[in-house]
Amino acid sequence: MTQPSRSSVRWTPSRVRRLLIYGAMFAALLGILGGCGDSSTTSGAYGGPQNHLHDLLALRGVPNTILLATHIGLYRSADSGKTWREVAGGAGQAMDGLMLYKLAQSPVDPQRVYLLAEPRPDNPKAARATSGIYTSADAGATWRLAAPVSAFDSRAIFSIGAGSGSPGQVYAIIPSLGSSGVYASNDAGATWQALPPVPVTLPSGVTGDAAHPGRLYLWSVSTGLFVSNDNGQTWAGAPGVSHGVFSVSLAGNNVYVSGDDGLYLSHDGGASFALANTQQSFTAVVACAATPNAAYAITGTTVYATTDGGATWKATTATSQHPGVITADPVRPSVAYAGFSYPVGVALTVNNGAVWRTVLP
């Protein structure tokens, strides 16, 4: 790729946007790596005041159920956030003493969920369970180890994603292996195979497409977005998408992609993309599965909402803290959950962000 000349490197709005998003992602990574301090002294509800949020997911096909992955514990609500229960990460539970930081739900089997669990860098001695990829067959109520990190050619797994080729299809990204670092399993993580080299050296995320079995999206914060229609055996660049990509969300034939240049949209199942919004710097975007034209996105301080497939976006009412994670209810387009850190918290809107109310703690 041709490098820009010295005279072309200027503080343009696009360049400032990129730096802001990289800064937000770097801050999130610091949280994942345990920059909050020594969790061995942490106690109290929801991990105590030193706990922080890693991931938040409203489950498709499992009404009113939300999973909250934190540095200290996995919490589950089956009543739209009214009550929460710690289901993993606690004493005597699966993933005991590990940090829990990436959730993925199967597009094929709604009950099948995966979770990435690693030792806490700030307190590795807290780990009393094996690090690796865990899976649930009952929508996150109970968990078992699917694959220890020793199953891979590296001791560091960066991310996971569920595929749409079969009920047990799941992918793992091993950053130290570069373009050879994407692995696939078709039996819910029992056995794994490395995919043929992917077209990026720094893969960041991977997800299957519920509307198109066998279709897979792979993205990189440095390179862009790629699509496979054969479960990752071959890849093509997503037409119309350039530069780094941070977040991808799929709903029906709508594909929302936030990246360096702004927000890209596809309304034809990924056949083509257009740059639709360059005004906001979205670090993440998520769509309502049942109503593809309804979606939510976050910047470093604000939640935005769209009801017209991303053509226009409106800032919602301010939340009590800066949002770090956003998830949309899969059935009710007016409902979304925003997750906060320091302390861990979740806010709910039932009217497209006109009002937010705290549902955790």
C-alpha positions as CSV (number, residue, x, y, z in Angstrom):
1,M,0.0,0.0,0.0
2,T,1.4,3.4,-1.0
3,Q,2.4,5.5,2.0
4,P,1.1,9.1,2.2
5,S,3.7,11.8,1.5
6,R,4.8,14.0,4.4
7,S,2.8,16.9,3.0
8,S,-0.4,14.8,2.9
9,V,-0.4,14.0,6.6
10,R,-2.5,16.8,8.1
11,W,-5.0,17.1,10.9
12,T,-8.1,16.5,8.7
13,P,-11.4,15.7,10.3
14,S,-11.0,12.1,9.1
15,R,-7.6,11.8,10.7
16,V,-8.8,13.3,14.0
17,R,-11.8,10.8,13.9
18,R,-9.4,7.9,13.4
19,L,-7.2,9.0,16.4
20,L,-10.3,9.4,18.6
21,I,-11.6,5.9,17.8
22,Y,-8.1,4.3,18.2
23,G,-7.9,6.1,21.5
24,A,-11.3,4.7,22.6
25,M,-10.3,1.2,21.5
26,F,-7.0,1.5,23.3
27,A,-8.7,2.6,26.5
28,A,-11.0,-0.4,26.2
29,L,-8.1,-2.7,25.7
30,L,-6.4,-1.4,28.8
31,G,-9.6,-2.2,30.7
32,I,-9.5,-5.8,29.3
33,L,-5.9,-6.1,30.3
34,G,-6.8,-5.4,33.9
35,G,-5.7,-1.8,34.4
36,C,-8.2,-1.4,37.3
37,G,-5.8,-2.6,39.9
38,D,-5.5,-5.7,42.1
39,S,-8.9,-7.5,41.9
40,S,-7.8,-9.9,44.7
41,T,-9.0,-7.2,47.2
42,T,-12.3,-6.6,45.4
43,S,-15.5,-7.7,47.0
44,G,-19.2,-6.7,47.0
45,A,-22.1,-6.8,44.6
46,Y,-21.3,-7.3,40.9
47,G,-17.5,-7.6,41.7
48,G,-17.2,-4.5,43.8
49,P,-16.2,-1.0,42.8
50,Q,-13.0,-2.1,41.1
51,N,-14.8,-4.3,38.6
52,H,-15.3,-3.2,35.0
53,L,-17.3,-4.2,31.9
54,H,-16.0,-6.2,28.9
55,D,-19.1,-7.3,26.9
56,L,-22.9,-7.1,26.9
57,L,-25.2,-9.2,24.8
58,A,-29.0,-9.5,24.5
59,L,-29.7,-13.0,23.2
60,R,-31.6,-13.6,20.0
61,G,-34.4,-16.2,20.3
62,V,-34.3,-16.1,24.1
63,P,-36.7,-13.4,25.2
64,N,-35.6,-10.8,27.7
65,T,-32.2,-12.5,28.4
66,I,-29.0,-10.5,28.7
67,L,-25.5,-11.6,29.5
68,L,-22.9,-9.2,31.1
69,A,-19.3,-10.3,30.9
70,T,-17.0,-8.4,33.4
71,H,-13.5,-8.6,34.7
72,I,-14.9,-10.4,37.8
73,G,-17.9,-12.5,36.9
74,L,-20.5,-13.2,34.3
75,Y,-24.0,-12.0,35.1
76,R,-27.3,-13.1,33.5
77,S,-30.8,-11.5,33.5
78,A,-33.8,-13.4,32.2
79,D,-36.3,-10.5,32.8
80,S,-34.9,-7.6,30.8
81,G,-32.6,-6.5,33.6
82,K,-34.9,-6.5,36.5
83,T,-32.9,-9.1,38.3
84,W,-29.4,-10.4,37.8
85,R,-27.6,-13.6,38.8
86,E,-23.9,-14.5,38.7
87,V,-23.6,-17.6,36.5
88,A,-19.9,-17.9,36.0
89,G,-16.5,-16.6,37.2
90,G,-17.4,-16.8,40.9
91,A,-16.2,-19.2,43.6
92,G,-17.0,-22.8,42.6
93,Q,-18.5,-21.8,39.2
94,A,-17.2,-22.4,35.7
95,M,-14.4,-19.9,34.9
96,D,-13.7,-19.4,38.6
97,G,-11.3,-16.5,39.0
98,L,-10.9,-15.7,35.3
99,M,-11.7,-12.5,33.5
100,L,-14.6,-12.9,31.0
101,Y,-14.4,-10.6,28.0
102,K,-16.0,-11.7,24.7
103,L,-19.4,-13.2,24.1
104,A,-20.7,-14.8,20.9
105,Q,-24.1,-16.4,20.2
106,S,-24.7,-18.9,17.4
107,P,-26.7,-17.5,14.5
108,V,-28.1,-21.1,14.1
109,D,-28.8,-22.3,17.6
110,P,-30.0,-19.5,19.9
111,Q,-29.3,-21.5,23.0
112,R,-25.6,-21.9,22.0
113,V,-23.3,-19.2,23.4
114,Y,-19.6,-18.9,23.7
115,L,-17.4,-16.9,26.1
116,L,-13.7,-16.2,26.1
117,A,-12.0,-16.4,29.5
118,E,-8.4,-15.6,30.4
119,P,-6.4,-15.1,33.6
120,R,-6.6,-11.6,35.0
121,P,-3.4,-9.8,34.1
122,D,-3.7,-7.8,37.3
123,N,-4.2,-10.9,39.4
124,P,-3.3,-14.2,37.6
125,K,-3.2,-16.1,40.9
126,A,-7.0,-15.6,41.2
127,A,-7.5,-18.2,38.4
128,R,-8.9,-21.5,39.7
129,A,-10.3,-22.6,36.3
130,T,-8.6,-23.4,32.9
131,S,-8.4,-20.4,30.6
132,G,-9.9,-20.8,27.1
133,I,-13.2,-20.8,25.3
134,Y,-16.3,-21.8,27.2
135,T,-19.7,-22.7,25.9
136,S,-23.3,-22.9,27.1
137,A,-26.1,-25.0,25.6
138,D,-28.8,-23.3,27.6
139,A,-28.5,-19.6,26.7
140,G,-25.9,-18.8,29.3
141,A,-27.4,-20.4,32.4
142,T,-24.7,-23.1,32.7
143,W,-21.2,-23.4,31.2
144,R,-18.5,-25.9,30.4
145,L,-15.0,-25.6,28.9
146,A,-15.0,-26.1,25.2
147,A,-11.4,-25.5,24.3
148,P,-8.4,-24.7,26.6
149,V,-5.9,-22.2,25.2
150,S,-3.5,-25.2,25.0
151,A,-5.6,-26.4,22.0
152,F,-4.1,-23.7,19.9
153,D,-0.5,-22.8,18.7
154,S,-0.5,-19.9,21.1
155,R,-1.5,-19.0,24.6
156,A,-3.3,-15.8,23.6
157,I,-6.8,-15.7,22.0
158,F,-7.9,-12.2,21.0
159,S,-11.5,-12.8,20.0
160,I,-14.1,-15.3,19.0
161,G,-17.2,-15.3,16.7
162,A,-19.9,-17.8,15.9
163,G,-20.5,-19.0,12.4
164,S,-23.8,-19.7,10.5
165,G,-22.7,-22.9,8.7
166,S,-23.8,-25.2,11.5
167,P,-25.1,-25.1,15.1
168,G,-21.6,-25.8,16.5
169,Q,-19.6,-23.5,14.3
170,V,-17.3,-21.2,16.1
171,Y,-14.1,-19.2,15.2
172,A,-11.1,-18.0,17.2
173,I,-8.5,-15.3,16.4
174,I,-4.9,-15.9,17.5
175,P,-3.1,-12.6,17.0
176,S,0.5,-13.9,17.2
177,L,-0.1,-16.1,14.2
178,G,-1.0,-13.2,11.9
179,S,-2.8,-14.2,8.7
180,S,-2.7,-17.9,9.8
181,G,-4.3,-17.1,13.1
182,V,-8.0,-17.8,12.4
183,Y,-9.2,-21.2,13.6
184,A,-12.5,-22.9,13.1
185,S,-14.5,-25.5,14.9
186,N,-17.7,-27.3,13.7
187,D,-18.4,-29.2,17.0
188,A,-18.9,-26.4,19.5
189,G,-15.1,-26.1,20.2
190,A,-14.2,-29.8,20.7
191,T,-11.8,-29.9,17.8
192,W,-10.2,-27.1,15.8
193,Q,-8.5,-26.5,12.4
194,A,-6.6,-23.5,11.1
195,L,-8.3,-21.7,8.2
196,P,-6.3,-21.1,5.1
197,P,-4.4,-17.8,5.5
198,V,-6.8,-14.8,5.6
199,P,-6.1,-11.6,3.7
200,V,-5.2,-9.6,6.8
201,T,-2.2,-9.9,9.2
202,L,-4.1,-8.3,12.1
203,P,-7.6,-9.8,12.2
204,S,-9.7,-8.1,14.8
205,G,-13.2,-9.7,14.6
206,V,-15.2,-12.4,12.9
207,T,-18.9,-13.2,12.8
208,G,-21.3,-15.4,10.8
209,D,-24.4,-14.1,8.9
210,A,-27.7,-15.6,10.2
211,A,-29.5,-14.6,7.0
212,H,-26.9,-16.4,4.7
213,P,-25.6,-19.8,6.0
214,G,-21.9,-20.2,5.4
215,R,-21.3,-16.5,5.0
216,L,-18.6,-15.0,7.3
217,Y,-17.3,-11.5,7.8
218,L,-13.8,-10.8,9.0
219,W,-12.5,-7.4,9.8
220,S,-9.3,-5.6,10.9
221,V,-8.7,-2.3,12.6
222,S,-5.8,-1.7,10.2
223,T,-7.0,-3.3,6.9
224,G,-10.8,-3.4,6.3
225,L,-13.6,-5.8,5.9
226,F,-13.7,-9.2,4.1
227,V,-16.4,-11.6,3.2
228,S,-16.4,-15.4,2.7
229,N,-19.3,-17.5,1.4
230,D,-17.6,-20.8,2.1
231,N,-17.1,-20.7,5.9
232,G,-13.7,-19.0,5.6
233,Q,-12.0,-21.1,2.9
234,T,-11.8,-18.1,0.5
235,W,-12.2,-14.4,1.0
236,A,-13.1,-11.2,-1.0
237,G,-12.8,-7.6,0.0
238,A,-16.2,-6.1,0.9
239,P,-17.0,-3.8,-2.1
240,G,-16.9,-0.2,-1.1
241,V,-15.3,-0.5,2.3
242,S,-11.9,1.1,2.9
243,H,-9.4,1.4,5.7
244,G,-9.8,0.1,9.2
245,V,-13.0,-1.4,10.6
246,F,-14.0,-1.6,14.3
247,S,-17.4,-3.0,14.5
248,V,-19.8,-5.0,12.3
249,S,-23.5,-5.8,12.9
250,L,-25.8,-7.9,10.8
251,A,-29.6,-7.8,10.7
252,G,-31.5,-9.4,7.7
253,N,-29.9,-7.9,4.6
254,N,-28.6,-4.9,6.4
255,V,-24.9,-4.8,7.4
256,Y,-23.6,-1.9,9.5
257,V,-19.9,-1.3,9.5
258,S,-18.1,1.4,11.6
259,G,-14.6,2.2,10.8
260,D,-11.9,4.8,10.1
261,D,-13.9,6.6,7.5
262,G,-17.2,6.6,9.3
263,L,-20.3,4.3,9.0
264,Y,-20.7,2.1,6.0
265,L,-24.0,0.5,5.1
266,S,-25.2,-2.4,3.0
267,H,-28.8,-3.1,2.3
268,D,-28.2,-6.0,0.0
269,G,-26.6,-8.6,2.3
270,G,-23.1,-7.3,1.8
271,A,-23.1,-7.3,-2.1
272,S,-22.3,-3.6,-2.0
273,F,-21.5,-0.9,0.7
274,A,-21.8,2.9,0.7
275,L,-20.3,5.3,3.1
276,A,-23.4,6.7,4.8
277,N,-22.2,8.8,7.8
278,T,-19.0,10.6,8.3
279,Q,-20.3,13.0,11.0
280,Q,-20.1,10.7,14.1
281,S,-17.1,8.6,15.2
282,F,-18.9,5.4,16.2
283,T,-16.8,2.9,18.1
284,A,-19.5,0.2,18.0
285,V,-22.8,-0.4,16.2
286,V,-25.5,-3.0,16.8
287,A,-28.8,-3.6,15.0
288,C,-32.1,-5.1,16.0
289,A,-32.3,-8.6,14.5
290,A,-36.1,-8.5,13.9
291,T,-36.2,-4.9,12.7
292,P,-33.0,-4.4,10.5
293,N,-33.6,-0.7,10.0
294,A,-33.4,-0.1,13.8
295,A,-29.9,0.2,15.2
296,Y,-27.8,1.8,17.9
297,A,-24.3,3.1,18.0
298,I,-21.9,4.7,20.5
299,T,-19.2,7.2,20.5
300,G,-17.0,7.8,23.6
301,T,-19.8,9.7,25.4
302,T,-23.1,9.2,23.6
303,V,-25.6,6.6,22.3
304,Y,-27.1,7.3,18.9
305,A,-30.1,5.6,17.3
306,T,-31.5,5.2,13.8
307,T,-34.9,3.9,12.7
308,D,-34.3,4.3,8.9
309,G,-31.5,1.8,8.3
310,G,-28.7,4.2,9.1
311,A,-29.7,7.1,6.8
312,T,-30.1,9.4,9.8
313,W,-28.9,9.1,13.4
314,K,-30.1,11.0,16.5
315,A,-28.3,11.4,19.7
316,T,-30.3,9.8,22.6
317,T,-30.8,11.4,26.0
318,A,-27.5,11.4,28.0
319,T,-26.8,8.3,30.1
320,S,-25.6,8.4,33.7
321,Q,-22.1,7.4,32.7
322,H,-20.2,7.2,29.4
323,P,-21.3,4.1,27.5
324,G,-18.7,1.5,26.8
325,V,-20.9,-1.3,25.2
326,I,-24.3,-1.3,23.6
327,T,-26.6,-4.1,22.7
328,A,-30.0,-4.0,21.0
329,D,-33.0,-6.1,22.0
330,P,-33.4,-8.7,19.1
331,V,-37.2,-8.3,18.9
332,R,-38.2,-4.9,20.2
333,P,-36.5,-2.2,18.1
334,S,-37.2,0.6,20.7
335,V,-35.3,-1.3,23.4
336,A,-31.5,-1.2,24.0
337,Y,-29.1,-1.7,26.8
338,A,-26.0,0.5,27.5
339,G,-23.1,-0.9,29.6
340,F,-20.9,1.2,31.9
341,S,-17.6,0.6,33.8
342,Y,-16.2,1.8,37.1
343,P,-18.5,0.7,38.7
344,V,-20.2,-1.8,36.4
345,G,-23.6,-0.7,35.4
346,V,-26.4,-1.2,32.8
347,A,-29.0,1.2,31.6
348,L,-32.2,0.3,29.7
349,T,-34.2,2.3,27.2
350,V,-37.6,1.2,25.9
351,N,-38.3,4.3,23.7
352,N,-35.3,4.6,21.4
353,G,-33.2,6.4,23.9
354,A,-35.7,9.2,24.9
355,V,-35.2,8.0,28.5
356,W,-32.6,5.7,30.1
357,R,-33.0,4.1,33.5
358,T,-30.5,2.0,35.5
359,V,-31.2,-1.7,35.7
360,L,-27.8,-2.7,37.3
361,P,-26.8,-2.2,40.0
